[in-house]
Amino acid sequence: MQPKEFSNLYLDLAKEILSNLTFDQSSKDSNDQLLFLVCVEKSLSHLADDIFSAFDHELGSIEILNLKFKWVELSKTPALKNIISRELSSEGLINKIEISKSIIFKKEDSNLITSSEINDLKKFTLILDKYKAFSELLRKVLDEC
């Protein structure tokens, strides 16, 4: 399979998992939330591999890099810099995925008064919406190049 096909497959899996999430704080649901986030990450990683194939003559190899650093490397391409940099920022897609994963692994400390950020359907839907907008914009730019 080509990276684009893998990207679409993982995205379809993420959508299916999202439709079954209950956000009831059970261990099964936490595992499913994590599986959703991993599927989105894998889809993004394969999307990066697909885009890299169009610019491999301008960049070094990205196959051994993790998700974030694949996108950092791709952001060095002038045609993609502004699009990718936005998603690497603190309000970007990749940061939202990292924060959502950290919420799953975070232990509650009853002695601390903190804001209790939670994962919910709205946040996960936002992640999928940001992913779709990001990938569509990247593919449009690639079609024009």
C-alpha positions as CSV (number, residue, x, y, z in Angstrom):
1,M,0.0,0.0,0.0
2,Q,1.1,3.6,-0.7
3,P,1.4,6.1,2.2
4,K,-1.7,8.0,0.9
5,E,-3.8,4.8,1.2
6,F,-2.4,4.1,4.7
7,S,-3.2,7.7,5.7
8,N,-6.8,7.3,4.6
9,L,-7.1,3.9,6.2
10,Y,-6.0,5.2,9.6
11,L,-8.3,8.2,9.2
12,D,-11.2,5.9,8.6
13,L,-10.3,3.8,11.7
14,A,-10.1,7.0,13.8
15,K,-13.6,8.0,12.6
16,E,-15.0,4.6,13.4
17,I,-13.4,4.6,16.9
18,L,-14.7,8.2,17.5
19,S,-18.3,7.0,16.8
20,N,-18.0,4.4,19.5
21,L,-16.4,6.6,22.2
22,T,-18.5,7.2,25.3
23,F,-16.2,9.4,27.4
24,D,-17.3,7.7,30.6
25,Q,-13.8,7.5,32.1
26,S,-13.7,3.7,32.0
27,S,-10.5,2.0,31.2
28,K,-12.0,0.7,28.0
29,D,-12.9,4.2,26.9
30,S,-9.5,5.5,27.9
31,N,-7.9,2.8,25.7
32,D,-10.3,3.7,22.9
33,Q,-9.4,7.4,23.2
34,L,-5.8,6.5,23.0
35,L,-6.4,4.3,20.0
36,F,-8.2,7.1,18.3
37,L,-5.3,9.5,18.9
38,V,-2.8,6.9,17.7
39,C,-4.8,6.4,14.5
40,V,-4.8,10.1,13.8
41,E,-1.0,10.2,14.5
42,K,-0.4,7.3,12.2
43,S,-2.5,8.9,9.5
44,L,-0.6,12.2,9.9
45,S,2.7,10.3,9.7
46,H,1.7,8.5,6.5
47,L,0.4,11.8,5.1
48,A,3.9,13.3,5.8
49,D,5.5,10.4,4.0
50,D,3.2,10.9,1.0
51,I,4.0,14.6,0.9
52,F,7.7,13.9,1.3
53,S,7.7,11.9,-1.9
54,A,6.9,15.1,-3.8
55,F,9.7,17.0,-2.2
56,D,12.4,14.4,-1.5
57,H,14.9,16.1,-3.8
58,E,14.8,19.2,-1.5
59,L,14.9,17.4,1.9
60,G,16.8,14.8,3.8
61,S,15.2,11.4,4.6
62,I,12.3,11.6,7.1
63,E,11.5,7.9,7.5
64,I,13.4,7.5,10.8
65,L,11.8,10.6,12.4
66,N,8.8,10.7,14.7
67,L,5.5,12.4,13.7
68,K,6.4,15.9,14.9
69,F,9.9,16.0,13.5
70,K,8.6,14.7,10.1
71,W,6.4,17.8,9.9
72,V,9.2,20.0,11.2
73,E,11.4,18.8,8.3
74,L,8.6,19.2,5.8
75,S,8.1,22.8,7.0
76,K,11.5,23.6,5.6
77,T,9.9,23.5,2.2
78,P,9.0,27.0,1.2
79,A,5.7,26.1,-0.5
80,L,4.5,24.3,2.7
81,K,6.2,26.4,5.5
82,N,3.2,28.6,6.4
83,I,0.7,25.7,6.4
84,I,2.7,23.3,8.4
85,S,4.1,25.9,10.9
86,R,0.5,26.8,11.9
87,E,-0.1,23.1,12.8
88,L,3.1,22.9,14.8
89,S,2.2,25.9,16.9
90,S,0.7,25.7,20.4
91,E,-2.8,26.0,18.9
92,G,-2.1,23.5,16.1
93,L,-3.2,20.0,15.4
94,I,-0.1,18.2,16.6
95,N,-0.1,20.0,19.9
96,K,-3.8,19.2,20.4
97,I,-3.0,15.5,19.9
98,E,-0.1,15.6,22.4
99,I,-2.2,17.4,25.0
100,S,-5.1,14.9,24.6
101,K,-2.7,12.0,25.0
102,S,-1.2,13.6,28.1
103,I,-4.7,13.9,29.6
104,I,-5.2,10.2,29.3
105,F,-2.0,9.4,31.1
106,K,-2.3,12.1,33.7
107,K,-2.8,11.0,37.3
108,E,-5.2,13.0,39.4
109,D,-3.6,14.5,42.5
110,S,-6.3,15.4,45.0
111,N,-3.9,17.7,46.9
112,L,-3.5,20.1,44.0
113,I,-6.0,22.6,42.8
114,T,-5.7,22.6,39.0
115,S,-7.8,23.1,36.0
116,S,-9.3,19.7,35.1
117,E,-8.9,19.5,31.4
118,I,-10.7,16.5,30.0
119,N,-11.0,14.8,26.6
120,D,-14.5,15.0,25.2
121,L,-16.3,14.6,21.9
122,K,-16.0,18.3,21.1
123,K,-12.2,18.1,21.4
124,F,-11.8,14.9,19.4
125,T,-14.2,16.2,16.7
126,L,-12.1,19.4,16.5
127,I,-8.9,17.3,16.1
128,L,-10.6,15.4,13.1
129,D,-11.8,18.7,11.6
130,K,-8.4,20.3,11.9
131,Y,-6.8,17.2,10.3
132,K,-9.2,17.3,7.4
133,A,-8.7,21.0,6.8
134,F,-4.9,20.6,7.1
135,S,-4.7,17.6,4.7
136,E,-7.0,19.2,2.1
137,L,-5.0,22.4,2.1
138,L,-1.7,20.4,1.7
139,R,-3.1,18.4,-1.1
140,K,-4.4,21.5,-2.9
141,V,-0.9,23.1,-2.6
142,L,0.7,19.9,-4.0
143,D,-1.7,19.8,-6.9
144,E,-0.7,23.4,-7.8
145,C,3.0,22.7,-7.5
